[in-house]
Amino acid sequence: MELVLLRGRAAPALLSTLLASFLLVPVSASQGDKEPFYRDCFKHCMRTNCSGTRLVGFQSAQPLYMSLTGWSCSDECRYLCMWVTVGLYVAEGYPVPQFHGKWPFTRFLCFEEPASAVASLLNGLACLLMLIRYRSIVPKQSPMYQTCCAFSMVSLNAWFWSTVFHTRDTFVTEKMDYFCASAVILYSIYLCCVRTLGLQRPILSSFFGLLLILLFASHVSYLTFVSFDYGYNMFANSAIGVINLLWWLGWCTRNRRTLPYTWKCTIVVLLLHGLALLELLDFPPLLWVLDAHAVWHISTIPIHFLFYSFLIDDSLYLLNTQKRGLKLD
């Protein structure tokens, strides 16, 4: 059911008033939802569509997939007023603004950010396919088998919530996306610790794992109960990511002659951190669908295949080494 933004004799007067307020207020390219035009449009839409019999009519006509994903009448008003505001910005030659901290995206069915949602889903599928391949090739007796499988489960959970978040951005889905992404970064450095140190010193990897659990609990607690600070979250994840990068690179460099397959790991960690720089290329979505975040998610899909190829090679090497009674390195 389409919502009515402007109707009847009041429409021209209201539009003129809103347009005048838009032109008189300084424009901020990242604060579209704070503009008087957007706010007045939203209030008018709510009064016109989201009360009494009109609300009942909206709810009865709303597609099931929209109601199941939590799209409300107020959400529809925000979406429609966002595009009306964007149209005026573009018509007046101003940069495209962000709304509620996000670029405007064309919704497809119930998907708020279609490109990022599909890319997240494909990342999850790639991870699942390679986990199945890993388990079909690597025997359970391999020293790294359980650790690698657990890493896959943590990754699958993160890609699931990434898909959900980009499908429907809510308070809960945003938190789950951020927290699960942090869990992957922390478990990745744990995986590195187990492979490089823990096989010879299990007590060390156990202690390090406990430390990471405490760090994760503190990180989530701070963001949940103190302040959901995007800058802090980015800094914390980046810091752990850099440590992870240097740790893997150091191990790969040291073992490149004895373990020739380590080039796969080297390329993976360099690509992951290099592609993360795409996040700095913040630009309005191409065709209102493809932004830098979506490009980043799309670019990481092939990396799963190379990384799991490394894990398979390394796990088989460790198994053969163990069978021969040699020292694990």
C-alpha positions in Angstrom: 0.0 0.0 0.0 1.5 3.3 -1.0 1.5 6.1 1.6 0.1 9.5 0.9 2.6 12.3 1.4 0.8 15.3 0.0 -2.8 15.5 -1.0 -5.7 17.9 -1.5 -5.5 21.7 -1.4 -3.0 21.7 1.4 -0.4 20.1 -0.7 1.0 23.1 -2.7 1.1 25.3 0.4 2.9 22.6 2.5 5.3 21.8 -0.3 6.2 25.5 -0.7 6.7 25.9 3.0 8.9 22.8 3.2 10.9 23.9 0.2 11.5 27.3 1.6 12.7 25.9 4.9 15.0 23.5 3.0 16.6 26.4 1.0 17.1 28.6 4.1 18.8 26.0 6.3 22.5 25.2 5.8 22.9 21.8 4.3 24.9 19.0 5.9 25.7 16.2 3.6 25.7 13.6 6.4 22.6 14.8 8.3 19.6 14.6 5.9 17.3 13.4 8.7 18.0 16.6 10.7 16.8 18.9 7.9 13.5 20.7 8.5 12.2 19.5 5.2 12.6 15.9 6.0 11.2 16.3 9.5 8.1 18.2 8.4 7.6 15.6 5.6 7.8 12.8 8.1 5.3 14.5 10.5 2.9 15.1 7.7 3.2 11.5 6.5 2.6 10.1 10.0 -0.5 12.3 10.5 -1.9 11.3 7.1 -1.2 7.6 7.1 -0.3 6.2 10.4 -3.3 6.7 12.7 -6.9 5.5 12.8 -8.4 3.7 9.9 -5.6 4.6 7.6 -3.1 2.7 9.8 -5.5 -0.3 9.8 -5.6 0.0 6.0 -1.8 0.2 5.7 -1.4 -2.9 7.9 -4.0 -5.0 6.0 -2.5 -4.1 2.6 1.2 -4.5 3.7 2.8 -7.6 2.1 3.5 -10.4 4.5 7.3 -10.3 3.9 7.4 -6.7 4.9 5.4 -7.2 8.2 7.5 -10.2 9.1 10.7 -8.2 8.8 9.3 -5.4 11.0 8.6 -2.7 8.5 6.1 -0.3 10.2 4.1 2.6 8.9 6.6 5.1 10.5 9.4 3.2 8.7 7.6 3.7 5.4 7.2 7.4 6.1 10.9 7.7 6.8 11.8 5.8 3.6 9.4 7.9 1.4 10.5 11.2 2.9 14.1 10.3 2.5 13.7 10.0 -1.2 11.7 13.2 -1.5 14.4 15.0 0.4 17.1 13.4 -1.8 15.3 14.5 -4.9 15.3 18.1 -3.6 19.0 18.0 -2.7 19.9 16.7 -6.1 17.6 19.2 -7.9 19.3 22.1 -6.0 22.8 20.8 -6.7 23.7 19.8 -3.2 25.6 16.6 -2.3 23.5 13.5 -1.5 22.9 13.5 2.3 23.0 10.5 4.6 20.0 9.6 6.8 20.4 8.2 10.3 24.1 7.6 9.6 23.5 5.8 6.3 23.4 6.5 2.6 20.0 6.3 0.9 19.5 2.9 -0.7 16.7 1.7 -3.0 14.9 -1.0 -1.1 14.2 -4.3 -2.9 11.3 -6.2 -1.4 12.2 -6.2 2.3 16.0 -5.7 1.8 17.2 -2.3 3.0 20.6 -2.6 1.5 20.2 -5.3 -1.3 23.8 -5.4 -2.5 25.4 -5.7 1.0 22.7 -8.3 2.0 23.3 -10.5 -1.0 27.1 -10.2 -0.7 26.9 -11.2 3.0 24.8 -14.2 2.1 27.3 -15.2 -0.6 30.1 -14.9 1.9 28.3 -17.1 4.3 27.6 -19.7 1.5 31.2 -19.7 0.5 32.2 -20.2 4.1 29.7 -23.1 4.4 30.8 -24.8 1.2 34.5 -24.7 2.2 33.7 -25.9 5.7 32.0 -28.9 4.1 35.0 -29.4 1.9 37.4 -29.1 4.9 35.5 -31.7 6.9 35.3 -34.1 3.9 39.1 -34.0 3.3 40.6 -33.4 6.7 40.3 -36.3 9.3 39.1 -35.4 12.8 42.5 -36.6 14.1 44.2 -33.5 12.7 45.5 -31.3 15.6 43.8 -28.2 14.1 40.5 -29.8 13.1 38.3 -28.7 16.0 39.8 -25.2 16.1 39.3 -24.7 12.3 35.7 -26.0 12.5 34.9 -23.7 15.4 36.4 -20.8 13.5 34.0 -21.6 10.6 31.0 -21.7 12.9 31.9 -18.2 14.4 32.3 -16.9 10.8 29.0 -18.4 9.6 27.2 -16.8 12.6 28.8 -13.4 11.7 27.8 -13.6 8.1 24.2 -14.6 9.1 23.9 -11.5 11.2 25.5 -9.4 8.6 22.8 -10.6 6.1 20.1 -9.9 8.6 21.4 -6.4 9.5 21.7 -5.3 5.9 18.2 -6.7 5.2 16.7 -4.9 8.2 18.6 -2.3 10.2 17.2 -2.3 13.8 18.7 -1.7 17.2 19.1 -5.4 17.8 20.4 -6.4 14.3 23.0 -3.6 14.3 24.4 -4.7 17.7 24.5 -8.4 16.6 26.3 -7.5 13.4 29.0 -5.5 15.2 29.4 -8.0 18.1 29.6 -11.0 15.8 32.1 -9.3 13.5 34.3 -8.6 16.6 34.0 -12.2 17.6 35.4 -13.3 14.2 38.4 -11.0 14.5 39.1 -12.2 18.0 38.7 -15.9 17.1 41.0 -15.3 14.1 43.8 -14.2 16.3 43.1 -17.2 18.6 43.3 -19.5 15.5 46.7 -17.9 14.8 47.8 -18.4 18.4 46.9 -22.1 18.4 48.6 -22.8 15.1 51.8 -20.9 15.9 52.2 -21.5 19.6 49.5 -23.7 21.1 50.4 -27.0 19.4 53.6 -27.0 21.3 52.3 -25.2 24.4 48.6 -26.0 24.9 48.5 -24.2 28.2 49.6 -21.0 26.5 46.8 -21.1 23.9 44.2 -21.9 26.7 45.3 -18.9 28.7 45.3 -16.7 25.6 41.8 -17.9 24.7 40.5 -17.0 28.2 42.1 -13.6 27.8 40.3 -13.1 24.5 36.9 -14.1 26.0 37.4 -11.5 28.7 38.3 -8.9 26.2 35.2 -9.7 24.1 33.0 -9.6 27.2 34.4 -6.3 28.2 34.1 -4.9 24.6 30.4 -6.0 24.4 29.6 -4.7 27.9 31.1 -1.3 27.2 29.2 -0.9 23.9 26.0 -2.2 25.4 25.9 -0.5 28.9 28.2 2.5 28.6 28.3 3.9 25.1 27.9 2.5 21.6 30.9 4.3 20.3 31.5 3.6 16.6 34.9 5.2 16.7 36.0 3.0 19.6 34.6 -0.1 18.0 36.5 0.6 14.8 39.7 1.3 16.7 39.4 -1.9 18.8 38.7 -4.1 15.8 41.5 -2.5 13.7 44.0 -2.9 16.5 43.3 -6.6 16.9 43.3 -6.9 13.1 46.8 -5.4 12.8 48.1 -7.7 15.5 46.6 -10.7 13.6 48.1 -9.5 10.3 51.6 -9.1 11.7 51.4 -12.4 13.6 50.3 -14.4 10.6 52.8 -12.7 8.3 55.7 -13.3 10.7 54.8 -17.0 11.0 54.3 -17.4 7.2 57.7 -15.6 6.5 59.5 -17.8 8.9 58.1 -21.0 7.5 57.9 -20.2 3.8 60.7 -22.6 2.9 59.5 -25.6 4.9 55.8 -25.0 4.4 55.4 -23.9 0.7 51.6 -23.5 1.0 52.0 -20.6 3.4 51.8 -18.2 0.4 48.1 -18.7 0.5 47.8 -17.4 4.1 50.1 -14.5 3.2 47.9 -13.4 0.3 44.7 -13.9 2.4 45.7 -11.6 5.3 47.2 -9.0 3.0 44.0 -9.0 0.8 41.7 -8.8 3.8 43.4 -5.8 5.3 44.0 -4.2 2.0 40.3 -4.6 0.9 39.2 -3.2 4.3 40.5 0.2 3.0 37.5 0.2 0.7 35.5 1.3 3.7 37.4 4.6 3.6 36.0 5.2 0.1 32.7 6.5 1.4 30.6 7.5 -1.6 26.8 7.7 -2.4 25.6 4.3 -3.7 26.0 3.8 -7.4 22.5 3.4 -8.9 21.4 3.8 -5.2 22.4 0.2 -4.5 26.2 -0.3 -4.6 28.3 1.5 -2.0 31.9 1.0 -0.7 30.6 -1.3 2.0 28.9 -3.6 -0.5 32.0 -3.6 -2.8 34.0 -4.6 0.3 31.7 -7.5 1.0 31.6 -8.6 -2.6 35.4 -8.6 -2.8 35.9 -10.9 0.2 33.8 -13.7 -1.3 36.8 -15.4 -3.2 39.1 -15.1 -0.1 37.2 -17.9 1.7 38.3 -20.4 -1.0 41.9 -19.5 -0.7 42.0 -19.4 3.1 40.3 -22.8 3.5 42.7 -24.2 0.9 45.5 -23.1 3.2 43.7 -24.6 6.3 43.3 -27.9 4.4 46.9 -28.1 3.4 48.1 -27.2 6.8 45.8 -29.5 8.6 46.9 -32.5 6.4 50.5 -31.5 7.0 50.1 -31.5 10.7 48.3 -34.9 10.6 51.1 -36.5 8.6 53.7 -34.9 11.0 51.8 -36.3 14.0 51.6 -39.8 12.5 55.3 -39.8 11.9 55.9 -38.9 15.5 57.7 -35.7 14.6 57.5 -32.4 16.5 54.6 -30.2 15.4 55.8 -26.8 14.1 
